[in-house]
Amino acid sequence: MLKVSVILTTYNSGENLQKTMISILNQEGNKDLFEIELLVIDDCSTDNTLEIVERFNIRTFSTNLNSGGPNKGRNIGLKEATGDYICIADHDDIWHENKIISLLPYLRKVPIVSSGFTIINSKNKEEISRIAKVERDFLFFKKNETFLNLLVKNSGQNTYLGSLIFDSKLKYILFEENFGMIDYDWGLRLFHENESIEVCQSLYDRIVEGGNLSLNENYRKIDYYYSLLTIENYGEYYPKQVRKSRKKINAIRAKYYYVTNNMRKARYYFLRSEFNVKNIAYYFTTFVGAKFITKKFKVFG
């Protein structure tokens, strides 16, 4: 019987964790068509997280020292996983009961499959669906197509971690642990030289609490410099894409400062980004009109 390993990292996750674990273990087809191996890796929680996990009698691990992010736990899970396929879940993901059974058939064709998902804001109950809007059941991405889209920061296949299931032959690809929270480089290495498929339906819910890590200044700084460092690894083989990526990364940096009202730094990075109509317009509105733009349009995040 096929086995699907699910790596679930936790830290002070008591509020949603039980619902998350139940949604994973109660998958349609579990124990009949496939077996789920749920691995929980805790980052030294100080709430009732471990008490909740103990109720389920599953394999549990600890980082032993708080690492400040999920990546160390994810790597422990990758090393311990024994399944044919692997999923990575966050403690605030709620899986639809047909998630695994909807993805498995496509893994006969490609080593990586993703799906759409729904963001649910627990504060205001707002729901945002992230699903490919096409009249097909799935989208096929040829070899390196998603990799190149990721490299140049273009839209394309949904590559959010919670949406992915991949062949265990790729489990050797580990996450960075220096910062403990960046996954851009992991995604590039996962999709490099691989074909993939996106299933065009929402198969899990992401529960968010109104906070936005993407606006955290320290996170943005780490993400910026680590992204620049990452793309340098591909400069020899993809020089045109790396040059474009560098400008896209600067544009992202500029838009962050734009929405946080640091217009001096926004201008600095816009001048180092792509020379296009939108970025030029953003640049000039840093002098006047930025409040109107941020109110009417989603600039960043």
C-alpha positions in Angstrom: 0.0 0.0 0.0 1.2 3.5 -0.8 2.4 5.6 2.1 2.1 9.4 2.3 4.3 11.1 4.9 2.9 14.4 6.3 5.4 16.7 8.0 3.6 18.9 10.5 5.7 21.5 12.3 4.4 23.2 15.4 5.1 26.0 17.8 2.6 27.2 20.4 -0.1 25.8 18.1 -2.7 24.8 20.6 -5.6 26.9 19.2 -5.9 25.1 15.8 -3.8 22.1 16.1 -6.4 19.5 16.9 -8.5 20.5 13.9 -5.4 20.4 11.7 -4.4 16.9 12.8 -7.9 15.5 12.5 -8.2 16.9 9.0 -5.0 15.1 8.0 -5.7 11.8 9.6 -9.4 11.7 8.4 -8.5 11.8 4.7 -10.8 9.9 2.4 -9.0 6.7 1.4 -6.7 6.6 4.4 -6.0 2.9 5.4 -7.9 1.7 2.3 -6.1 3.2 -0.7 -3.0 4.6 1.1 -1.5 5.0 4.6 -0.8 8.3 6.2 2.3 8.7 8.2 1.9 11.9 10.3 5.2 13.2 11.7 4.9 16.1 14.2 8.0 18.2 14.9 7.7 20.7 17.7 9.9 23.8 18.1 9.9 23.8 21.9 6.3 25.0 22.5 5.4 26.5 25.8 1.6 26.1 25.5 -0.5 22.9 25.4 0.7 21.9 21.9 2.4 18.7 23.1 -0.6 17.7 25.2 -2.8 17.8 22.1 -0.3 15.8 20.0 0.0 13.1 22.7 -3.7 12.3 22.3 -3.1 11.0 18.8 -0.4 8.5 19.5 1.8 9.4 16.6 5.5 9.9 15.9 6.6 13.1 17.6 10.0 14.9 17.5 11.5 18.0 19.0 14.0 20.5 17.8 15.4 20.5 21.4 16.1 24.2 21.2 13.7 26.8 19.7 15.0 27.5 16.2 12.8 30.6 15.4 11.1 29.1 12.4 9.7 25.9 10.9 12.7 24.9 8.7 14.7 22.9 11.2 11.6 20.9 12.0 10.8 20.3 8.3 14.3 18.9 7.8 13.9 16.6 10.7 10.7 15.4 9.2 12.2 14.9 5.7 15.0 12.8 7.2 12.5 10.7 9.3 9.8 10.3 6.6 9.4 6.8 5.2 6.5 7.4 2.8 6.4 7.1 -1.0 5.2 10.7 -1.2 5.6 13.7 1.1 3.5 16.6 2.1 4.4 19.6 4.3 1.7 21.1 6.5 1.5 24.1 8.8 -0.3 23.9 12.1 -3.0 26.3 10.9 -3.8 24.3 7.7 -7.2 22.5 7.6 -7.2 19.9 4.9 -10.3 19.1 2.8 -11.1 15.4 3.2 -10.4 14.7 -0.5 -7.0 16.4 -0.6 -4.7 13.4 -0.9 -7.0 11.3 -3.0 -7.4 14.2 -5.5 -3.6 14.6 -5.9 -2.3 11.0 -5.9 -3.4 10.1 -9.5 -1.3 12.9 -11.0 1.9 11.6 -9.2 2.0 8.8 -11.8 2.8 11.4 -14.4 5.1 13.9 -12.5 7.1 14.0 -9.3 5.5 17.2 -7.9 1.8 18.1 -7.7 0.2 21.2 -6.2 -3.4 22.4 -5.6 -5.3 25.6 -5.0 -6.2 26.6 -1.5 -8.5 29.1 0.4 -7.2 31.7 2.9 -9.6 32.3 5.8 -9.0 35.3 8.0 -10.1 34.2 11.5 -10.5 37.9 12.6 -12.9 39.1 10.0 -14.0 35.8 8.4 -12.9 37.0 5.0 -12.2 34.2 2.5 -9.8 34.4 -0.5 -9.6 31.5 -3.0 -6.3 30.9 -4.7 -7.3 28.6 -7.6 -6.1 28.5 -11.2 -9.0 30.0 -13.2 -9.1 27.6 -16.2 -11.7 25.3 -17.6 -9.5 22.2 -16.9 -9.0 19.8 -14.0 -5.3 20.4 -14.0 -2.4 22.4 -15.5 0.7 20.7 -16.7 4.1 22.5 -16.3 6.9 21.2 -18.5 10.4 20.5 -17.3 11.9 23.7 -15.6 8.8 25.8 -16.4 7.9 26.3 -12.8 11.5 26.6 -11.8 12.1 29.5 -14.3 8.9 31.2 -13.1 10.1 31.0 -9.5 13.6 32.2 -10.5 12.3 35.4 -12.2 9.5 35.9 -9.6 6.7 35.4 -12.2 3.3 34.0 -11.4 2.5 30.5 -12.6 2.0 27.3 -10.7 0.9 27.6 -7.1 4.0 26.6 -5.1 2.8 27.4 -1.6 4.3 24.7 0.6 1.0 23.5 2.0 -0.3 22.8 -1.5 2.5 20.5 -2.5 2.9 16.7 -2.6 6.1 15.3 -4.0 7.9 12.0 -4.6 10.1 10.9 -1.8 13.1 10.7 -4.2 13.2 14.5 -3.7 13.4 14.3 0.1 17.2 15.0 0.1 16.4 18.6 -0.8 16.5 20.3 2.6 15.6 23.8 3.9 18.0 26.4 5.0 18.4 26.6 8.8 20.4 29.8 9.3 17.3 32.0 9.3 14.9 29.1 9.8 12.0 30.5 7.8 13.0 31.2 4.2 11.9 28.6 1.5 12.6 30.4 -1.8 15.8 28.5 -2.4 14.1 25.2 -1.5 11.4 25.8 -4.1 14.0 26.5 -6.8 15.9 23.3 -6.0 12.7 21.2 -5.8 11.4 22.3 -9.2 14.7 22.4 -11.0 14.8 20.0 -13.9 11.3 18.6 -13.0 7.9 18.5 -14.5 4.9 19.3 -12.3 1.1 19.6 -12.3 -1.4 21.9 -10.5 -4.8 20.5 -9.6 -7.3 23.3 -10.2 -9.4 23.2 -7.0 -9.0 24.3 -3.5 -8.0 21.3 -1.3 -7.2 23.0 2.0 -7.8 26.1 4.0 -5.1 28.3 5.4 -6.2 29.9 8.7 -4.6 33.3 9.2 -5.2 35.7 12.1 -4.9 39.1 10.3 -1.1 39.4 10.9 1.1 39.5 7.9 4.7 38.2 8.1 5.4 39.7 4.7 5.3 43.2 6.3 7.6 42.3 9.1 10.8 44.4 8.7 13.2 41.8 9.8 11.7 39.1 7.7 11.7 41.4 4.6 15.4 42.2 5.2 16.3 38.5 5.5 14.2 37.5 2.5 15.7 40.2 0.3 19.4 39.4 0.9 18.8 35.6 1.0 17.0 35.8 -2.3 19.8 37.7 -3.9 22.3 35.2 -2.6 20.2 32.3 -3.8 19.9 33.5 -7.4 23.6 33.9 -7.7 23.8 30.1 -7.7 22.1 30.0 -11.1 23.9 32.9 -12.8 26.2 30.7 -14.9 23.4 28.7 -16.5 20.5 31.2 -16.5 22.2 34.6 -16.7 19.3 36.4 -18.4 16.8 35.1 -15.9 19.1 36.0 -12.9 19.4 39.6 -14.2 15.7 39.8 -14.4 15.2 38.2 -11.0 17.5 40.7 -9.4 15.4 43.6 -10.7 12.2 41.8 -9.6 13.6 41.4 -6.1 14.5 45.1 -5.9 10.9 45.9 -7.1 9.5 43.8 -4.3 11.8 45.6 -1.8 10.7 48.9 -3.2 7.0 48.1 -2.8 7.5 47.0 0.8 8.9 50.4 1.6 6.2 52.1 -0.5 3.4 50.5 1.6 5.3 51.2 4.9 5.7 54.9 3.9 9.5 54.9 3.7 9.5 56.7 0.3 13.2 57.5 0.3 14.1 53.8 0.4 11.3 53.0 -2.0 12.7 55.3 -4.6 16.2 53.8 -4.1 15.0 50.3 -4.9 12.6 51.4 -7.7 15.6 52.9 -9.5 17.2 49.4 -9.3 14.1 47.5 -10.5 12.6 46.8 -13.9 12.1 49.8 -16.1 8.4 49.5 -16.9 5.2 51.7 -16.7 4.0 50.4 -13.4 7.3 50.8 -11.5 7.8 54.3 -13.1 4.3 55.3 -11.9 5.1 54.0 -8.4 8.3 55.9 -8.4 6.7 59.2 -9.2 3.8 58.7 -6.7 6.4 58.3 -3.9 6.6 62.1 -4.1 2.8 62.7 -4.1 -0.2 60.3 -4.4 1.0 57.2 -2.6 -1.8 57.3 0.0 -4.4 57.2 -2.8 -2.6 54.3 -4.5 -2.2 52.2 -1.4 -5.9 52.8 -0.6 -7.2 51.8 -4.0 -4.8 49.1 -5.1 -3.0 46.1 -3.5 0.6 47.2 -4.0 2.3 44.5 -1.8 1.6 41.4 0.2 
